[in-house]
Amino acid sequence: MQGRFDSAVLAVALCSSCASAPQIPPPDQLFAAQDRPDPGTHTGGPGVIVSDAGPARFVAGLYDAFDVERALATTAFMDARHRTPGGPGFDQSLDRIAAELRRAGFGSQARLELHEVLAALADPVWIGTSARLAMRTPDGHEEVLHEFSSPADRDRCLLPRHAPSARIEGEACFSLDELRPGGVLVTETLVRPDLVLRARNGGAAAIVSASLGTYNVDPTGRERHLDAVHWRELEPGGDVPVAQISPRSFEALRAAHERHGSVVVSYQAESRTAGMQARTLVATIVGEEHADETVVLTAHVQEPGASDNASGAAGLLECALGLAERIGRGDLAAPSRSLTFLWGAELAGSEAWMASTERTPVAAIASVMAGESRGETGAIPLLERHPDPGAVRELPPDQHTLWGRYDVDPGWLVPNGLAVIARCAMVDVSLRAGAWETSENPYEGGTDHDVFIHAGIPAVLFWHFTDFTFHTSLDRMDMVDGDEIRRASVAAVATALSIADPVPADLDRYLRTNLLETALRVAAAREADDEELAEDWNRWGNGARHWLRALCLGMAPARGAGRGN
C-alpha cells in the first residue's frame, strides 16, 4: 500500500542498503548556522538538534494539559492497593482508570475506543491478606517486627507473592548448618528454589529473609534501606512458609539470639488463590488516515509500589485524558495513525493485546517508574533504547545500570530511529519544564517493551533508575514527585505522537540528530580500537536514516506540517 510504513518490509530493504553508509563528519562539523545544539541536559547520551519539529510539536500542549494533582491522586489510589495481577487491588485500579477514561469520552465518542481483553496468567492469582512476624526471647518478651492487615500498610511486602498461609513458631537459626527440625532459617540470602529445597530437607518450619538488591542501598548515606522490606516472588505452589524482613529486623533477631542464647520466631500469614486471568484495559485514539496502524503506550499496573508502577500508569492516563480533551475541543487533530494505551499485567497484558488486536503496531513505548523524586531516591530519568550495537558492547557515554546487561538476540538488532525521536522528546520536555536532566542506557530488558522487541517491533522504555526504594516497602507516595510524572509521561507520549503523526518537516531534525549519534558512537569505537563495532554503528546509523525517511516521507499526513500544538 503506497504510503504505508511497514517496519518488517523496511528491515528487509535495509539489508541491501546498510553496507553503503555515508562518511560521517566529526560532531563539530554537523551544525548549520541556524541549528541550536541541545542545552546539555541529556547527559548520558548523544546530543540532539533543537527545533520546533518532531516531538516539539506536541510537548507544550501535552505539558499544559497535564493535571499533576489528578495524576498524584490516581497514583495514591493505586499505591493504597496491593496490585497482584487478577487480584482485588489490581481490578480496583483498572476500574478507577476506566472510569476516568469514560468520563473523558472513551467508549462513547467517535475515535475514542475503550475495551478490555483478558490476559491468561501462567499461575493462579495469588492474594495475600495479612501477615505478622514477631520474636520472643526466653524471658517471655515479645516484639512485633513486621505486620500488615490492610493492603495499604507499610509492611505489606512482608508476605512474598505466592507465599502460602502459615502459623508457625520456631527457634531462629542463622545458617543451614545450625538448622534443626522445626527451626526457622533467618538469612540475608535471596530465597531461591535451591535454598527452599535445602531448608525443607533440613526440616525448616519457615524461611525469613532480609535480602535486598545491590541497587537498594540508600545513596545519601542516611541508611534508609535498613528499614526496607523487599518485595519478592516465590515459585508458585510451594509449601515452605517464607517471610521478608528488613535488615534492621534481621540485626534485632541476631542481637537477641546472641544476648539470650536463643530467640523464637512467631509467624502467621493468610493468603489464597483465585483464577488464572487478569484484565487488560485498552484505550485507543483512532487515527484519521491509517487507523489500522497504531503506536502502543503501555504501563503495567501490578506490584505494591507508588513509583513502580502506579506513577507510570497514572501518567499515561493523564496524557490520554489531556489528548481526548484537546481533540474534542478541536485544539488538536486526531493523529494520522492510531494511538493505543494499555494498562494490565506486566508482559502478559501486552501479549494478550498483541494476540487479540487487528491493528498493526508500528512502534511501542513502555512507561515504568515515571515518578521518582530525584531528591528522595537519587533516580534519574532514563531512556532505554531498542537493542542496538551498544547493547552488545557499551562504550562511553553509554553505561549499563545496576539492573545489568541482558544477552541480546542478533535478530533484534534491526536499525530504527525510535531512540532518536525519544531523545529529542526528552530534550524538548527539558526546554519546556526547565533544566530536566535525563540520561539513557543500552537495552537491558525486563518489562513490556520486550514483548514488542521480540516480535520485531521497534520499542523503547522510559524509566528511572537507580532507585534505592525499587521493589521495597519504601516505594510509597513520599518518594513520588508529581512534576516528574508529568515530565516523564509527556516525553513518552510526545514520542508516540511523533510516530503516529509524522510530517516531512520533522525529517531534517531527525537526520541531523542521527548524524550526531553516529559520529559519537563511531568515534568512541575507533578510540577503543574496535573497527568492527565502528562499522556496526555506521550501519546502524545508515539504517536509522532510512527508517526515519520512511517514517516522515512515506506517510505524510494530508494536512501537512500545521499539526501539533
Number of C-alpha atoms within 10 A of each C-alpha: 5 6 13 13 19 18 21 12 9 17 17 11 14 20 13 9 13 20 15 11 16 12 8 17 13 14 16 9 9 16 14 9 6 7 13 12 13 18 18 17 18 24 13 18 22 24 23 28 23 22 19 13 23 31 31 26 22 26 28 20 19 26 21 13 17 25 18 20 11 15 25 25 13 23 29 20 18 30 26 21 26 25 26 21 29 26 22 14 24 23 21 15 27 21 13 13 19 22 12 17 21 17 11 19 18 23 17 12 13 11 20 23 18 20 12 15 18 19 24 18 17 10 15 18 20 22 23 26 17 20 24 21 22 18 24 20 19 13 8 9 8 15 14 14 17 21 22 19 15 16 19 16 15 20 27 28 30 30 31 19 21 25 26 23 21 18 14 17 20 20 24 28 25 19 13 16 8 11 19 18 14 17 24 30 27 25 22 17 12 16 21 11 12 9 14 22 14 12 23 17 10 18 17 25 24 28 22 26 23 24 22 26 14 10 16 21 19 17 17 12 8 9 11 16 22 19 15 30 30 31 24 21 13 16 13 15 11 14 15 18 24 28 27 31 30 25 21 17 21 22 13 15 25 19 14 18 21 11 11 11 11 17 23 22 25 21 26 18 24 17 17 14 14 12 13 16 20 23 22 27 21 21 23 23 24 22 22 17 17 20 19 15 24 27 26 26 28 27 33 27 31 26 25 29 30 32 34 30 28 34 36 30 33 32 36 28 26 27 24 24 22 20 23 22 16 17 16 18 10 10 14 17 19 26 25 24 26 29 28 24 25 24 28 31 30 23 19 24 30 27 17 20 19 16 11 11 11 10 15 16 23 21 24 29 25 25 30 26 28 34 34 35 22 17 12 17 22 17 21 22 25 25 27 24 26 30 26 22 23 21 22 17 13 19 15 13 15 18 18 18 16 14 14 11 17 15 10 16 10 11 10 16 18 23 27 27 25 24 22 25 24 27 25 28 29 32 28 30 26 22 18 16 16 11 14 21 17 21 20 27 21 24 26 22 22 12 18 27 30 23 21 24 21 13 11 18 23 27 27 27 29 24 27 29 20 22 25 25 29 26 23 27 24 23 24 22 21 12 18 25 20 22 19 22 28 31 24 31 31 30 29 30 29 29 29 28 23 26 27 27 29 29 24 19 17 24 20 17 21 26 21 20 25 26 26 25 21 25 23 21 28 23 19 18 21 14 12 13 11 13 14 12 22 22 18 19 25 26 23 25 28 26 26 26 23 21 23 25 19 20 26 23 17 18 22 20 23 10 10 12 16 11 17 22 14
